[in-house]
Amino acid sequence: MEKPFFSVVIPTYNHEVFLEKAVKSVLNQTFTDYEIIIIDNYSDDNTENLIKNFNNKNIKFIKNRNDGIIAKSRNIGIEQSRSEWIAFLDSDDIWWKDRLKILSDFIKKHNNYDVICNNELWINKTNNRKKISKYGPFKKNFYKILIKHGNCLSMSASIVKKKYLVENKILFSEEKDFAPYEDYDFWMQIAKDNGKFKFLDQVLGEHLFHQESWMQKNKLLLKKSTLSILRHHVFSVQNFTNKKKNLWSHIECGLILNDITGLLFSKKYLKGFTELFKLFCRYPIKLTAHIFFKLKRIFLFQSYNKSFFK
């Protein structure tokens, strides 16, 4: 059997309504050389019948109990994939119809990258707000940037070269404390091994935020997993500095600033500016560096904006 150009890996659990739209967005692609691998965490809705009704030979349906660790499902998708490029798609996101065509055309001209990420349209179903999220940019010492300033990629907007993952023995970490943000660790693993990232300045899909999404239901768990991943990389993995406590204080400053940003966007100005003053007294230089970086991302790259979630 001839290998497809893309393997589309879709982990899912009880997302019947969203999953149908996600799969259709792949089946409606203008570029058709792909396989779809759906890894179902034993959903108790109509997921299995939904996939059977598609009756499409390009869809492989696998059941696997992941114990709440999506990394297990994504790793099965990677292992089962037959193509050179693996495209990840969350079951509540969708792609625009020309996405795979644009990516395949780019790869045929520039096949020296290991990760390619495009922009997305963010849609908040709670308040019907929309915004374009631009990811990246890629810079020298990208691993260091990911540690110090946070994740700047999206799972559903990214494709990865399988050969690179195999040669460098990279998979999603199934460490329980990293869930549900294990993709952050995944990108850092690739960046540390000098993977080449390319960010396309094109919107090619939609990232949906809704009450049933893991980001909305597990905000506290997301914060804990972020801390676990960062502690792991700062104290056990990275080797660009021996001043680990100093690096950690820089990261801590950035995380606190994120919380303060949320207060300000929520119009809790008194509390927000009070906490900002305290943070400045504690970390004047580090805070200035973080604010400068955030402003550049906001004005040049239209990155993460707390007001989108109000």
Secondary structure, 3 states (H helix, E strand, C coil): CCCCCEEEEEEECCCHHHHHHHHHHHHCCCCCCEEEEEEECCCCCCHHHHHHHHCCCCEEEEECCCCCCHHHHHHHHHHHCCCCEEEECCCCCEECCCHHHHHHHHHHHCCCCCEEEEEEEEEECCCCEEEEECCCCCCCCHHHHHHHHCCCCCHHHEEEEHHHHHHCCCCCCCCHHHCCCHHHHHHHHHHHCCCCEEEEEEEEEEEEECCCCHHHHCHHHHHHHHHHHHHHHHHHHCCCCCCHHHHHHHHHHHHHHHHHHHHHHCCCHHHHHHHHHHHHHHCHHHHHHHHHHHHHHHHHHCCCCHHHHC
